[in-house]
Amino acid sequence: MPALPKPANRREGLRRETLALILATAERIFAEHGFKGATMQAIADEARLPKANLHYYFPTKQDLYRQVVERIFNIWLDAAESFDTTASPQEALTTYIRKKMEISRSHPYGSKVWANEVIHGAPIIHDYLETTLTEWTETRIKVIERWMDEGLIDRINPRHLLYMIWATTQHYADFSHQIVTLNDSKEMNDQQWADATECVTRIILAGIGAKRGG
């Protein structure tokens, strides 16, 4: 008979499960009601947890909100690792776009929270935009400029390339209701997501003079 896990391990597992539940629930509540409209009580009720449990992990609603925002941003950061590890712009951008599309499918509420926050002037995370996002963007711009200097892609404005990728991929999350409506009121299936990802990737690569597999 296998040995039972140590109590500390069980407690750690429960802590992680509870934290994941809180963040997933908060992500959806913030997406649907915004920061002002959401309440810690509503999040606790939806997660079926005592409100005290939420405050144990997050003393204030703002603490929880920032964690939700940072969570989706960190997921996006991970998706952009291809800029650091792949020399070819075709491979790097194809990987980045594919991952961003996957994130829009798996984390639509997180994307909506980010979009709503920025639309309202980023009152809670403006410092995050000025530091982390700005620094990240500048490093990617340097990579894109290197590609242009090496003649691997056409001369374009790197910022607008990034903005276009963000806008296009996140559209599938932020405007999911519109997409469902135009898809005969049905969620996109696996093949449709694959087709959309291929289409977005092909158009962007063609627009900057890069070729798939080149």
N, C-alpha and C positions, 0 to 999 in steps of 0.2 A: 504493500500500500504506500503510495507516494506521501512524502511528508507534507503537512499543511504549511502554507506560507506563514512567515513570521507576522505577528500582529502589526508591526510597523509597516510591512509591505502591503497588508490589506488596507490599512488606514490610508496609505499613500495612493493606492489604487482608487479607493472611494473618493479621496480628495480630488484626484484628477477627473474622475467621472462627473463629480458634482460641478467642478469648475467648467468643464466642457458643456454640461447641460445649461449652466447659467449663461455662458457666452453665446451659445446657439440660440437660446430663447431671447436674450437681450437683443441680439442681432436682428431678429425678426420684429420684435416690438418697436425698437428704434426705427427700423425701416418703415414700418406701417404708421407710426404716430409721431416720429421726430423726437428730438431730445426733450423739448418742452412738453409734448403730449404724453410721453412715456413716463411711467412711475415705477418705482422699485416694487411697490405692492403688486402692480399688474404683472411685472416680470416674475415675481415670486409665485403668484397664483398660477400663471401659465406653466411654470416649471414644476409646480406642485411641491414647493419648498417653503418652509417658514421664512418670513421676511428677514429674520435674524440671520439666517444662513447667508443671504446675499450680503448683508452688512459685514459678516465675518470675512468674506473674501474681498468685498469692495465697500469701504466705509461710506462712500457717497455715490450718487447717480453719475456724477461727472467722472469719477474714477472708473466706473464700469463702462461708460460711454467711450472714454479714451481707449480703454483696452479693446473694445470692439473695433474701433477705427484702426488702431495699431495692428490688430490681428489681420484684417484684410490687407492692409498695406504691406505687412511682412510677407504675406502669401504672394502678393504681386512682386515683391523684391526677389523672392525665391524663383519666381518664373523668369526673371531677367538674368539669371546666372549665365545663360548662354552668351551674353555679351562679353563675359569675362573668360569663358572657357572655349569659345569657338572662334577661330580666325575668319572663317567664311561668313560674309553677311547673309548669304542665302540660308545657311544652316542656322545661324544665330537668330535671324528674324523669323524663320519658319518655326523654330522651337518656341520662341517667345510668343508669337501669335497663337500657336496651338495651345500653349499653356494658359494664356489669357482667356481664350475661348472656353477652355475646360473650367477655369475658375468662375467665369460668368454663369456656367451651368450648375456648378456645385455650390457656389457661394453667392447667389443672387442678392440675398438680403444685405450682406456686407457691402457689396457694391452700391446698393441703394442708399445705405447709411452714409457712405463716403460722398456720393453725389449730392444728397440733400444737405449735408454739412457745407460743402463747397458752394452750392447754389446760394446758401444763406450767408455767405461771406466768411465761412469757417470760424465762427465765434469761439468754438471750443478748442480747435486744433490748429489755429493760425500759426502758432509757434512751430508746430510740426511741419507745416508747409514751408516755412522760412528756413528751416534747418535740414531735416532729413530728406524731404522731397527735393529741395533745391540742390543739395549735394549729390543725391542720386542722379538727378537729371543731368547735371553738369558732367558727371563721369561718363554717362551714356553718349552725350553729345561728342565727347572727345573720341570715343570709339567710332562713331559714325563719321566724324571728320577724317579719321585715319583711313576708313574705307574709301572715302572720296579721294584723298590724297594718293592712295594706291591705285586709283582708277577702277575700283571694284564696283562702284555704283555711281550714278549721275550726281552732279552737283545740285544738291537740294538744301533746304533749311532743315537741319536736324531736329529742331524743336517741333516744327510742324509735322514731321514724320512721326515723332513720338505722340504728339497730340492726336494724330489721325489713328494710330494704332489703339490708343486708349479709348478714344471716342467710339470707334467701330466695334472693338471687342466688348467693351462694357455696355454698349447699346443693348446687347442681347440679355443683359441682366436688368439694367435700369428701365428699359422699356419692354419688359417681358410680356406685360399684358397686351400691348399693341401687337407684338409678334404672334402671340397665341391667337389673338382675334383674327389676324390676317392669315393664320394657318388653320382655317376652318374651326377655330375655337379649340384647338388641340395643342398640347405640348409638343415641341419638336422631338422627334424620335432620334435614335442613334445615327441613322443614316443622314437625316436632315442636318444634324449637328456637324457630321463629318463633311457634308457638302458645303455647309456655310463656312466652315474653317478653311477648306480648300479654296473656296471662292475668294474669301477675304485675303488669304495669303497670296494667291496668284495675282490679284489686282494690285496689292501693295508692292510686291516684288517687281512687277512689270512697270509700275509707276516710277520706280527709282532706278530703272535700267539694270536690275539684277535678274538672273534666271535661276529657276529651281535646279538644284543639283550642280550649279556651276562653281 
